[in-house]
Amino acid sequence: MSAAAVTLCFLIRDGANGAEVLLGLKQTGFGKGKIVGIGGHVERGETDAQAVIREVLEETGVVLRHEDLADAGTVRFVFPARPEWNMATRIFTARTWHGEPVPSDEILPEWFSVEALPVDRMWQDADHWLPVVLEGGRVNVVVTMHTDNESVASSESRLD
């Protein structure tokens, strides 16, 4: 079963009340209306790191360098009712970057407390793996969605 190569990057900063993560309200395309991580598809000839650096710049105006990225693992999304939506997602975090996030046509960026993620406005799978990533851990997870393409049927952690 094939899956689109996708990347996500979670920018993390120290806020006045603890750690904060940059997420964004998706304005177009897949996931429109949901709060999502910043990222997108890996284009032909790109590495995962090159793709996430490009996507973060396009979606938020923030400049990342390869040395800013920390590998946080992988999440494979399986949509049995819509296999064309399957994604193999490489996850990164970053604590250093250049510039301040600005809105784009695709994303309205916003900082959220790591302790109070807006999970009710995100894809339902986020609660299964995102807290581990934001605590500095690595994940290797397979998330299978129900036929409604919204709710999680199963989430399986595959330890390295």
C-alpha distance (Angstrom), angle and dihedral (degrees) to the residues before:
residue distance angle dihedral
M1 . . .
S2 3.81 . .
A3 3.77 124.1 .
A4 3.80 132.1 -167.2
A5 3.81 114.6 -110.1
V6 3.81 107.8 -118.4
T7 3.80 135.6 169.9
L8 3.81 133.8 -154.6
C9 3.79 129.9 -170.6
F10 3.79 126.0 -164.3
L11 3.81 113.2 -158.2
I12 3.79 109.6 -152.5
R13 3.81 126.5 -164.8
D14 3.77 137.9 170.5
G15 3.80 108.7 -103.9
A16 3.78 130.8 -169.8
N17 3.83 90.3 -93.7
G18 3.80 100.4 34.2
A19 3.78 137.6 -70.0
E20 3.81 118.8 -10.0
V21 3.80 131.0 -165.3
L22 3.79 128.8 -152.7
L23 3.79 112.6 -123.7
G24 3.78 129.5 158.7
L25 3.78 142.7 -142.8
K26 3.82 106.0 -116.9
Q27 3.80 109.8 -126.5
T28 3.82 101.1 -177.8
G29 3.78 143.3 21.8
F30 3.78 127.8 -1.7
G31 3.80 110.7 18.2
K32 3.81 95.3 13.0
G33 3.81 110.3 177.0
K34 3.82 94.7 22.0
I35 3.80 129.2 108.1
V36 3.81 105.1 -115.3
G37 3.77 143.5 170.7
I38 3.79 118.0 -95.9
G39 3.80 114.7 -97.5
G40 3.76 145.8 71.1
H41 3.78 147.4 -169.9
V42 3.78 124.5 -16.2
E43 3.79 108.9 -121.9
R44 3.80 123.9 -139.8
G45 3.79 110.6 -77.3
E46 3.82 94.9 17.4
T47 3.77 127.1 115.7
D48 3.80 117.3 -134.9
A49 3.81 89.6 -104.9
Q50 3.82 93.0 50.4
A51 3.80 90.1 49.0
V52 3.79 95.2 50.6
I53 3.82 91.9 46.5
R54 3.83 89.3 52.2
E55 3.81 93.8 44.5
V56 3.82 94.2 49.1
L57 3.81 89.8 50.5
E58 3.83 93.3 47.1
E59 3.81 94.8 45.6
T60 3.82 101.7 38.5
G61 3.81 110.0 9.7
V62 3.82 90.0 -119.3
V63 3.81 116.2 139.2
L64 3.80 117.1 -138.4
R65 3.79 128.5 -177.9
H66 3.78 125.1 -151.1
E67 3.82 90.3 -109.7
D68 3.84 89.6 56.6
L69 3.81 91.9 63.5
A70 3.80 125.7 93.8
D71 3.81 117.1 -164.9
A72 3.81 108.4 -122.3
G73 3.81 97.5 176.9
T74 3.78 135.7 -112.1
V75 3.77 140.6 -57.0
R76 3.78 120.5 -165.2
F77 3.81 114.3 -157.8
V78 3.80 117.3 -155.8
F79 3.81 120.3 -166.6
P80 3.84 105.8 -174.0
A81 3.81 91.7 -175.3
R82 3.84 92.5 47.5
P83 3.83 108.4 26.4
E84 3.80 89.9 173.4
W85 3.83 86.1 70.8
N86 3.83 93.7 58.1
M87 3.80 111.8 126.6
A88 3.78 136.4 -168.4
T89 3.80 101.6 -154.8
R90 3.79 126.8 -164.5
I91 3.80 111.7 -154.9
F92 3.80 125.7 -148.6
T93 3.79 135.3 175.4
A94 3.79 128.3 -158.8
R95 3.79 132.6 -166.4
T96 3.81 96.7 179.6
W97 3.81 129.8 51.7
H98 3.79 141.8 133.7
G99 3.79 124.6 -102.4
E100 3.77 136.6 13.4
P101 3.81 122.7 -81.5
V102 3.80 115.0 -98.7
P103 3.81 129.2 -175.8
S104 3.80 120.8 -95.5
D105 3.79 132.8 -172.1
E106 3.80 88.1 -92.6
I107 3.83 105.2 38.5
L108 3.80 138.3 32.9
P109 3.83 100.1 -158.1
E110 3.79 120.8 -145.8
W111 3.81 135.6 171.6
F112 3.81 116.4 -122.7
S113 3.78 131.2 -172.9
V114 3.80 110.4 -104.2
E115 3.81 86.4 -137.4
A116 3.83 93.4 55.4
L117 3.80 107.6 38.1
P118 3.82 114.4 178.2
V119 3.82 91.5 -119.3
D120 3.81 91.9 155.3
R121 3.82 87.9 64.7
M122 3.84 96.4 41.6
W123 3.78 134.3 76.1
Q124 3.79 105.3 -72.4
D125 3.81 92.5 -118.2
A126 3.83 93.8 66.1
D127 3.78 92.6 82.9
H128 3.83 89.5 57.5
W129 3.82 97.2 62.0
L130 3.82 114.4 -1.3
P131 3.85 97.0 82.6
V132 3.83 89.8 56.9
V133 3.82 90.6 51.9
L134 3.80 93.1 47.5
E135 3.82 90.1 51.3
G136 3.81 88.8 57.8
G137 3.80 97.6 -98.2
R138 3.80 130.5 131.7
V139 3.79 123.4 -122.9
N140 3.78 136.1 -158.8
V141 3.79 103.4 -175.7
V142 3.80 136.8 160.2
V143 3.81 112.6 -154.6
T144 3.79 117.1 -167.7
M145 3.78 116.3 -164.7
H146 3.82 126.8 -145.5
T147 3.79 119.3 -112.3
D148 3.83 88.7 -92.5
N149 3.85 86.2 69.8
E150 3.82 88.6 -135.9
S151 3.79 110.2 72.0
V152 3.80 126.6 61.2
A153 3.81 116.7 -109.1
S154 3.81 93.2 -176.5
S155 3.77 142.2 -12.4
E156 3.78 118.5 -158.2
S157 3.80 123.8 -172.4
R158 3.77 112.7 -148.5
L159 3.77 110.0 -160.3
D160 3.79 117.7 -145.5
